[in-house]
């Protein structure tokens, strides 16, 4: 009888252990699944964001959350409005705009840089994979027009639009708070984060294509722009799935691309 009770006890213990493991697995799976969105959590327009996104090649998925403050977004919007710009031509003007936005935003987006770096460490990502983690985080956010005029005055093709925005660009913090971002708004955010992590990024612009993009000095192949004798590979950030070193066909003439902001400027 004693032997029988011992066997029954073993089976009960095994049952409870297996049940705990199953519940742990279920919780882990549920925790890894998150959807994009945000909740406004108070009258100050503070927001709690949840983000789920994939690598460019869809090989891995990631999940994260962050809190953004309406007061910080408003403060940086005022700094953007107060810029004293002296650029004499297209390239100099945008170089000055981007440089100011990067400098003004770095202290306030450091929390996001740290969070993404932590995700990379937790998933044993390489340096280049860390860069892809950051770029894909931004690529995953649906494209929105950010324009200085009224949105009714432009052709948006049904995409979201934020109008009457001075300079037609948002600072990095305004972007992660509102989730409205066009080409150069995205490029400035990514540039700021990559520079903070000691990468060597550039922002490149094309007056002919009316477009801005990221470029990165990295071990890669494909389309690149030479800067001070080094290859910087193009990285399109306005849509999901664009890998490092691949220019979209409608912006593929490298001669139309110029450096607007580089790491050493």
C-alpha positions, 0 to 999 in steps of 0.5 A: 500500500505504501508503495502504491501511494508513493507511485500515485504521489510521483504521478501527481507531482509529474502532472503538476510540473507538466501543467506549470510548464504548459502554462508558462509556455502559453504565457510566453507565446501570448506575451510575444504576440502584440499588435500595433496601437496606442492608448491616450492615458491622460488629459495631457495626451500621454500615450502608451504604445504597443508595437509588433514588427518583423525583420525585413525578410520576415524571419523574426518577429519582435514585440515592444512597448513605450510611453510617450508624453504629449508635453515633450512632443509639444516642446519639440514642435515649438523648437522646430517652429523656432529654427533660425535657418540660413541655408542658401540652397536646397542641400544646405537648407535640409542639412541644417534642418536635419542637423537641428532635429537630430541634436534637439531630439537625442536626449528625449529618444534615448529611452527608445534607443536603449529599449531597442538595444535591449531587445537586440541583446536579448535576441543575440543579434549582431551589429548589422541585425541591430541596425535592421531591427531599428530600421524595420521598427520604423519601416513597419509604421504605415506611411503618412504625408507630413506637409506644410500646406493643407492636406486637401491641396495634395494628392494623398492616394488615400494615405493618412496626412498631417497638414499645416506642419512647419517645414513639412517634417516632424522631429523624431519624438513627434514622430514616435508620439504621433506615428505620422511620418514621411520619408525624411521624418523617418530618415531623421529618426533612424539616423538619430538612433543609429548615431547614438549606437555608434553606427555611421549613417547618412541622410541622403536627399534627391531634389529630382525625386523629392525624396529622402532616405537613409544610407549606412556604411556597413558590410553590404552589397547593392546600391550605394553612394560614395562619401569621402571614398567610402560606400554608404548603402541606400536603405529605403524606410517608407515601406516594409521589406526594403533591404539594405542596398536596394534602391526602389526602381523609381528612384534608382539614378544614383547621380540624383542623390546627395548627402544632406547629413553625415556622421562627421558633419 
